[in-house]
């Protein structure tokens, strides 16, 4: 048996690799066509499709409702942007409270634990009802009556409880030896937290927090139950007027426009984190 | 300054039922280097952590420059600012550049001007063979380089006493030399230090005295040529024989 020259073996290997990758691509294309084409064929050939198409995908209904829904969507955007900032601040404060051992803060720590349990464990819809209708009903002076503000508070409460737990997990995941090293160079406990533990913890929890924000950006639609005219509420009104559901599809597209980029940013950060670690 | 830099008097420490330090007495004079040797679990690391006030002692006293530092009324932060600690696993701050690791203590604890601290830090890194690596992140460096950064970080605050906890134990053998070179350099400069170590030849070369720890007690202490070459106590003899058999002495 003759020994092939090294160059030949390499060429043969590369040829085989190329063939393998071509075959892989072909299979991917064919299976995509079969799966999606098949699903489309089933939907489009169903007996109810013409009715569904008219009720959910009517171009005219889309055209008339979309500008109004878009206008309402600005309110969604403004709300979730403000809420996200508030959630980050309150969530971090609660997490810090729950991770410190200072004796004087014991009652605060207990309160923080209860806060997390209660607001994380209650359905967001119910919180919005309670804050939106319950608080103003008390008729206390100084209690805000603006439903947008009240709904914002309810969402902030619910999501800051989630985000606090994420921050807390991040903080406790930073190894004790990091605090030791920080103390050893002469930092105080607060400085060690501020300059050594928190920066690492925050970097680590960015993906789960962005994930919660994606969830929040859709849940803003829940404020519609207080009669706030945001995208979903307007879509609902449009739907009821013409008995056509297309406006809901239009609203759904708008939510996707903000959540999908967020998901891509999240993927990007996660991928970069994996490379770094 | 007359009198020892560090005095350890009858220090005990138990973790649960286990006595880790069982009545330690030790004093370290200025410009002296003391090597702590002994098997894993003999209490070397715990003793260093107790001096750095990272672990609380149960009984006894530790004095730094004549003042008790283990009294509950003493602020540990003020004490640690006079010490430099180097850990076995380096414990560098992974999110900071090399230079920021080195100057964090100077800038945040001692309030040294940032520009001045950077200048001093850079000179220190140069001296420790790390010139040009200031802006790298720790994970871009080899283990030996990381440990030298950790030494620079501990030295940058101009400590009164340095505590080195098995600084070469986590390193590949070919990287040990550069780290020991830095320790040698510090010793030559007159730095007072306690070093827990498994490197007997290095202990012999750099230490003024060697203390052998066994089950939380200093069983034997003296000049290296005595403790390492002609140990009196059977525990010390057994320990050194075992090291020799393992090819480490």
HADDOCK unambig.tbl for C-alpha pairs under 7 A between the chains (distance, minus, plus):
assign (segid A and resid 177 and name CA) (segid B and resid 91 and name CA) 6.34 0.50 0.50
assign (segid A and resid 178 and name CA) (segid B and resid 91 and name CA) 6.07 0.50 0.50
assign (segid A and resid 178 and name CA) (segid B and resid 93 and name CA) 6.91 0.50 0.50
assign (segid A and resid 180 and name CA) (segid B and resid 54 and name CA) 6.79 0.50 0.50
assign (segid A and resid 181 and name CA) (segid B and resid 91 and name CA) 6.17 0.50 0.50
assign (segid A and resid 184 and name CA) (segid B and resid 80 and name CA) 5.86 0.50 0.50
assign (segid A and resid 184 and name CA) (segid B and resid 84 and name CA) 6.75 0.50 0.50
assign (segid A and resid 184 and name CA) (segid B and resid 85 and name CA) 5.98 0.50 0.50
assign (segid A and resid 185 and name CA) (segid B and resid 80 and name CA) 6.93 0.50 0.50
assign (segid A and resid 185 and name CA) (segid B and resid 81 and name CA) 6.49 0.50 0.50
assign (segid A and resid 185 and name CA) (segid B and resid 84 and name CA) 6.74 0.50 0.50
assign (segid A and resid 185 and name CA) (segid B and resid 105 and name CA) 4.83 0.50 0.50
assign (segid A and resid 185 and name CA) (segid B and resid 154 and name CA) 6.54 0.50 0.50
assign (segid A and resid 186 and name CA) (segid B and resid 77 and name CA) 5.77 0.50 0.50
assign (segid A and resid 186 and name CA) (segid B and resid 80 and name CA) 5.24 0.50 0.50
assign (segid A and resid 186 and name CA) (segid B and resid 81 and name CA) 4.45 0.50 0.50
assign (segid A and resid 186 and name CA) (segid B and resid 105 and name CA) 5.83 0.50 0.50
assign (segid A and resid 186 and name CA) (segid B and resid 109 and name CA) 5.49 0.50 0.50
assign (segid A and resid 187 and name CA) (segid B and resid 77 and name CA) 6.74 0.50 0.50
assign (segid A and resid 187 and name CA) (segid B and resid 105 and name CA) 6.57 0.50 0.50
assign (segid A and resid 187 and name CA) (segid B and resid 108 and name CA) 6.88 0.50 0.50
assign (segid A and resid 187 and name CA) (segid B and resid 109 and name CA) 5.38 0.50 0.50
assign (segid A and resid 188 and name CA) (segid B and resid 77 and name CA) 6.03 0.50 0.50
assign (segid A and resid 196 and name CA) (segid B and resid 93 and name CA) 6.81 0.50 0.50
assign (segid A and resid 200 and name CA) (segid B and resid 95 and name CA) 6.52 0.50 0.50
